[in-house]
Amino acid sequence: MTQPGPAPCTEAAQVNISFAELGAWRIIVLGIVQGITELLPISSTAHLRIIPSILGWPDPGSAFSAAMQLASLLAVATFLGGDVLSITGRAVTAARRGDWRDHSLRITVGILIGTLPIAVAGLLLRRTLEGCGSPLRGVAVIGWACIVMGVLLALAE
C-alpha cells in the first residue's frame, strides 16, 4: 500500500491542514472512530492517525485531532456535566473545611495531579507536535507508544 504524500501546510502558520482534503464521508468515519475509542483505555488520538494510514488516507493533522478531542470533551461535559459540577462543588467545600480525606476532593486532586505530566509534555513538545510533518505523528512512533502504554497499563493492573 502506498502512503499518502506529505500533508499540506499553510505557509504562515506551518499548521497541518490536510483535514480540508478529507471530505465529509471520511470526517464522519473518523468521528465515529473517535466516539468509539474516546472512552476506552486506548488512544483515540492514535486511532485518528492509524485508521487513515490503514485506509490510505492522508494524515488528518493535529488541528483535526484537536477538533475531535474538543468535540469529545463537549459530549462528555454534556453527558456528565452535572456530576462534574457536583464533585467539583463538594471538593471545593471539603478543601475550605480542610477535610483532605473527602472522596470528591481526593478524586479532584488526583485528576489534577494526573493531568500535570501530559500538560507539561504538551507545552514542551508543542512546536514539534504542531509542526507539519512532525516525526511524532509517524505511524511507527504512535504504534510503539501504544505498545509501551499497553504494557504499562497491564503492569498497573
Buried (B, 14 or more C-beta within 10 A) or exposed (E): EEEEEEBBBEEEEEBBBBBEBBEEEBBEBBBEBBBEBBEEEBBBBBBBBBBBBEEEBBBBBBBBBEBBBEBBEEBEEEEEEEEBEEBBEBBEEBBEEEEEEBEBBEBBBEEEEEEEEEEEEEEEEEEEBBBBEBEEBBBEBBBEEBEEBEEEEEEEE
